[in-house]
Amino acid sequence: MRKAVLFKLKSSEHMREYKRRHDSIWPEVLEAIKKSGIRNYSIWNFEDLLFGYYEIDSEEADKKAAEILFSEPKFIEWRSYMEDIINIDGNGQKEYPMQLMFLLE
């Protein structure tokens, strides 16, 4: 199953910092992502927009992955660490799940 999420940086000037942080992502965060069952995870950008893509076995596995990730202290710390450059709306939302609209295999 393919999953996608959209993020927005506070400004396009933060892109270089976002990239720098991800070039040295904490090993515990990578391990948590792998442990959760997420695979083929990539993040792409255009200006201040970030598009994340990953694969996981099922919707149920995706929910379980979120439980696993949010039980990992370093993953939670990483997300907090990124909040100074990620746009967070008035409701506290910083990521927007996307729906698959077309697929050609």
Buried (B, 14 or more C-beta within 10 A) or exposed (E): EEBBBEBBBEEEEBBEEBEEBEEEEBEBBBEBBEBBBBEEBEBEBEEBBBBBBBEBEEEEBBEBBEEBBEEBEBBBEBBEEBEEBBBEEEEEEBBEEBEEEEEEE
